[in-house]
Amino acid sequence: MKKVIVYEIKGLYRDNFRVTGYEFGEGKESVCIVGSMRGNEVQQLYCCSSLVRKLKQMEAEGKLEKGHKILVIPCANPYSMNTQKRFWPVDNTDINRMFPGYHLGETTQRIADGVFQVISKYRFGIQFTSFYMPGEFMPHVRMMSTGFEDTETAKQFGMPYVVLRKVRPYDTTTLNYNWQIWETQAFSMYTNTTTRVDKKSAKEAIRGILTFLHKQGVLEYHGHDGYLSQVVWDVDMISVRTARAGLFDPLVEVGAEVEQGQTLARILDAYEGEVIDELTSPVDGTVFFMHGEPLTYSNTAVFKLVVREE
């Protein structure tokens, strides 16, 4: 293992800003794995740190195949992580909306450019990322439909689902999109949580990455191959929305198999505690996403369901 500085900005009053990476093996740039870009992505940081520990052990045991280099960047935004701010603390900008970056631009544009200059050389790119809606997901691999996506390769992670979604205008400045445009096969890895550590889903994601690396001939790994992944489009998922605002009282968990008409959650009056709304499943399916906050507004998508295949 070699610890490297991927990008650095000289600090005037504090220590320098550094993006640190960990290189494993030698040879062609095969796989790059990026963790937290936002200051609340604790689970993403944990996943990468666990992966660094595992790869360090495997390298010492001689299980890395020759001719391949793996780069792991646990955190691309340590300033926001240190101050517990989701976005860049000075101007509240999102580094993951600044790619491919600009070396003469604003600070976050320069960081994106400096990091991308290094990681765009890799054949495969995997990003541990988070969703804009607070909540819990089933672990899955997500891809943008840019014309360069490869669902068959994505299935090699052995995750329960491979989710595809169409590109929206604001996606063109994300890491995943630019990786694909610059001919890196890019995948976003989602686990259950963001702001807290969930060891079970982190372990499943790391197993998926090691399985993928083994199938690409990058390392020797003989763990469980995982699931036969189901490919779904995000627009085909069924959203269950609230009719009233109040306290959110879920009655099922992420990953649960539910039947049409089954009660998924109750909305309670925040002052009087009475049930003011009951949310039922409109289909037979699987709970893919669930709202993660104790309060909810009206007309909020608090569940996303994958329709059960016949």
C-alpha positions in Angstrom: 0.0 0.0 0.0 1.2 3.5 -0.8 -0.4 6.6 0.7 -0.5 9.5 -1.8 -1.7 13.1 -2.0 -4.1 13.2 -4.9 -4.7 17.0 -4.6 -3.5 19.8 -2.3 -4.4 23.5 -1.7 -2.1 25.6 0.4 -3.9 27.0 3.5 -3.4 30.5 4.7 -4.5 30.1 8.3 -5.0 26.4 8.8 -3.3 23.2 7.6 -3.3 22.6 3.9 -6.4 21.0 2.2 -5.4 17.6 1.1 -7.3 14.8 -0.8 -5.5 11.6 0.3 -5.6 8.3 -1.6 -4.3 4.8 -1.1 -2.7 2.9 -4.0 -2.6 -0.9 -4.1 -0.7 -2.9 -6.7 1.3 -1.6 -9.7 0.6 -1.3 -13.4 -2.3 0.1 -15.4 -4.9 2.2 -13.7 -7.7 -0.4 -13.3 -10.1 0.7 -10.6 -10.6 3.9 -8.6 -13.0 4.0 -5.6 -14.1 7.3 -4.2 -15.8 7.9 -0.9 -17.4 10.9 0.7 -17.6 14.2 -1.2 -20.1 15.7 1.3 -19.5 16.4 4.9 -22.4 14.2 6.2 -21.4 11.1 4.2 -20.1 9.2 7.2 -21.2 5.8 5.9 -19.4 6.4 2.6 -16.2 7.3 4.6 -16.6 4.1 6.7 -17.0 1.9 3.7 -13.8 3.2 2.1 -11.8 3.0 5.3 -12.9 -0.6 5.7 -12.0 -1.3 2.1 -8.5 0.2 2.6 -8.0 -2.1 5.6 -9.2 -5.2 3.6 -7.1 -4.4 0.5 -4.0 -3.8 2.7 -4.5 -7.2 4.2 -5.0 -8.9 0.8 -2.0 -7.2 -0.7 0.2 -8.5 2.1 -1.2 -12.0 1.4 -0.3 -11.7 -2.3 -3.9 -11.8 -3.5 -3.6 -8.8 -5.8 -3.0 -9.7 -9.5 0.1 -8.2 -11.1 -0.3 -5.4 -13.6 -3.3 -3.7 -11.9 -3.4 -0.6 -9.8 -6.3 0.2 -7.4 -6.8 3.7 -6.0 -9.1 4.3 -3.0 -9.9 7.9 -2.0 -11.9 7.7 1.3 -12.8 11.4 1.4 -12.6 14.2 -1.2 -13.9 16.9 1.1 -12.2 16.7 4.5 -13.0 20.4 5.3 -16.7 19.8 5.2 -16.3 16.5 7.1 -14.4 18.2 9.8 -17.0 21.0 10.2 -20.0 18.6 9.7 -21.4 20.6 6.8 -22.8 18.7 3.9 -21.4 21.2 1.3 -18.3 23.3 1.0 -18.4 25.4 4.3 -17.3 28.7 2.7 -19.9 29.1 -0.1 -22.2 26.0 0.4 -21.3 24.6 -3.1 -21.3 20.9 -3.9 -18.1 19.4 -5.2 -20.1 16.6 -6.9 -21.7 19.3 -9.0 -18.4 20.7 -10.2 -17.0 18.1 -12.5 -14.9 17.8 -14.6 -13.7 21.0 -12.8 -11.8 24.1 -13.8 -8.3 24.8 -12.6 -8.8 28.6 -12.6 -12.3 28.5 -11.2 -13.8 28.7 -7.7 -12.3 26.5 -5.0 -14.7 23.6 -5.4 -14.1 23.7 -9.2 -10.3 23.5 -8.6 -10.7 20.6 -6.2 -12.9 18.7 -8.8 -10.4 19.4 -11.5 -7.4 18.3 -9.4 -9.1 15.1 -8.4 -10.5 14.3 -11.8 -7.1 14.8 -13.5 -5.9 11.7 -11.5 -9.0 9.5 -11.4 -10.1 9.9 -15.0 -7.3 7.7 -16.1 -8.9 4.6 -14.5 -10.8 1.9 -16.4 -13.5 1.5 -13.7 -14.8 4.1 -11.3 -16.9 3.3 -8.2 -18.3 6.1 -6.1 -19.9 5.6 -2.7 -22.5 8.4 -2.7 -25.7 9.6 -1.1 -29.2 10.6 -2.2 -30.7 14.1 -2.0 -33.7 12.7 0.0 -32.9 11.6 3.6 -33.7 7.9 4.2 -32.6 4.3 3.8 -32.1 2.4 0.7 -31.7 -1.3 -0.2 -28.0 -1.6 -1.1 -27.7 -1.3 -4.9 -25.6 -0.1 -7.8 -26.9 2.9 -9.8 -26.0 4.1 -13.2 -26.9 7.0 -15.5 -28.2 6.2 -18.9 -25.6 8.1 -20.9 -25.2 5.7 -23.8 -22.0 4.3 -22.2 -23.7 2.4 -19.4 -23.2 -1.4 -19.2 -25.8 -3.2 -17.0 -24.2 -6.6 -17.6 -20.9 -5.4 -16.0 -22.9 -3.8 -13.2 -24.5 -7.1 -12.4 -21.0 -8.4 -11.5 -21.2 -6.6 -8.2 -23.8 -9.1 -7.1 -26.0 -6.5 -5.5 -29.8 -7.0 -5.2 -30.6 -4.3 -7.7 -29.0 -2.3 -10.6 -30.9 0.9 -11.0 -30.8 2.9 -14.2 -32.0 6.5 -14.6 -32.1 9.0 -17.4 -29.7 11.9 -17.3 -31.1 15.3 -16.1 -29.4 18.6 -17.0 -27.8 19.0 -13.5 -26.3 15.5 -13.8 -23.8 16.7 -16.4 -21.5 18.1 -13.7 -21.4 15.0 -11.5 -18.5 12.7 -11.1 -20.4 9.6 -12.4 -21.5 11.4 -15.6 -18.1 12.8 -16.4 -16.3 9.5 -15.7 -18.5 7.9 -18.3 -18.0 10.7 -20.8 -14.2 10.4 -20.4 -14.5 6.6 -21.0 -14.3 5.3 -17.5 -17.0 2.7 -16.7 -18.7 4.4 -13.7 -20.9 3.0 -11.0 -22.5 4.6 -7.9 -22.7 2.4 -4.9 -25.5 3.0 -2.4 -25.8 1.4 1.0 -28.6 1.8 3.6 -27.5 5.0 5.3 -25.5 8.2 5.0 -25.1 10.1 8.3 -24.6 7.1 10.5 -22.6 3.9 10.1 -24.5 0.7 9.1 -22.0 -2.1 9.3 -24.3 -4.7 7.7 -24.9 -2.8 4.5 -21.3 -1.6 4.4 -20.1 -5.2 4.6 -22.4 -6.1 1.7 -21.1 -3.3 -0.4 -17.5 -4.2 0.2 -18.3 -7.8 -0.6 -19.8 -6.6 -3.8 -16.7 -4.5 -4.8 -14.3 -7.4 -4.0 -16.5 -9.7 -6.1 -16.4 -7.2 -8.9 -12.6 -6.8 -8.7 -12.2 -10.6 -8.8 -14.4 -11.0 -11.9 -12.3 -8.3 -13.6 -9.1 -10.2 -12.8 -7.8 -7.6 -10.5 -7.5 -9.7 -7.3 -8.1 -13.1 -5.9 -11.3 -13.3 -3.9 -13.5 -16.3 -3.1 -16.3 -14.8 -1.1 -20.1 -15.2 -1.8 -21.0 -14.0 -5.3 -24.1 -12.2 -3.9 -27.4 -11.9 -5.8 -28.6 -12.3 -9.3 -29.2 -8.6 -9.8 -32.5 -7.2 -11.0 -32.2 -4.3 -13.4 -34.9 -1.6 -12.8 -35.4 2.0 -14.0 -36.0 4.5 -11.2 -39.0 5.9 -13.1 -40.7 2.5 -12.8 -40.6 2.5 -9.0 -43.8 3.3 -7.3 -43.8 6.3 -4.9 -46.0 6.3 -1.9 -46.7 9.9 -0.8 -48.2 11.4 2.4 -51.5 13.3 2.4 -50.9 15.0 5.7 -47.9 16.4 7.6 -46.9 15.0 10.9 -44.9 12.4 12.8 -43.8 9.5 10.5 -44.4 6.1 12.1 -43.2 3.3 9.7 -44.5 -0.2 10.2 -42.2 -2.0 7.7 -38.4 -2.0 7.0 -36.3 -1.4 3.9 -36.1 -4.7 2.0 -39.5 -6.0 3.2 -41.8 -7.8 0.9 -45.2 -6.2 1.0 -48.7 -7.0 -0.4 -51.1 -4.7 -2.1 -53.2 -3.0 0.5 -50.8 -3.6 3.4 -50.3 -0.7 5.8 -46.8 0.7 5.4 -46.8 3.6 7.9 -49.0 5.9 9.9 -48.9 9.7 10.1 -49.5 11.0 13.6 -50.7 14.4 14.6 -47.7 16.1 16.1 -49.6 17.8 18.9 -52.3 15.3 19.8 -50.8 11.9 18.8 -53.8 10.7 16.8 -53.5 8.8 13.6 -54.4 11.2 10.8 -53.2 9.2 7.8 -52.4 5.6 6.9 -50.2 4.8 4.0 -50.9 1.5 2.2 -49.0 -0.3 -0.6 -50.6 0.1 -4.0 -48.8 -3.0 -5.4 -47.2 -6.2 -4.4 -43.5 -5.4 -4.2 -40.4 -4.7 -2.2 -39.6 -1.6 -0.1 -36.6 -0.1 -1.9 -36.5 3.3 -0.1 -38.0 4.6 3.1 -38.0 8.2 4.5 -35.5 8.5 7.3 -36.7 11.5 9.3 -39.2 11.5 12.2 -41.3 14.3 10.7 -42.7 14.5 7.2 -44.5 17.1 5.1 -47.6 16.5 3.1 -47.2 15.2 -0.5 -43.7 13.7 0.4 -42.5 10.5 -1.2 -41.8 8.4 1.9 -41.5 5.0 0.2 -40.4 3.8 -3.1 -41.4 0.3 -4.1 -40.1 -2.1 -6.7 -43.0 -4.0 -8.3 -42.7 -7.7 -7.7 -41.9 -9.6 -10.9 -44.3 -12.3 -11.9 
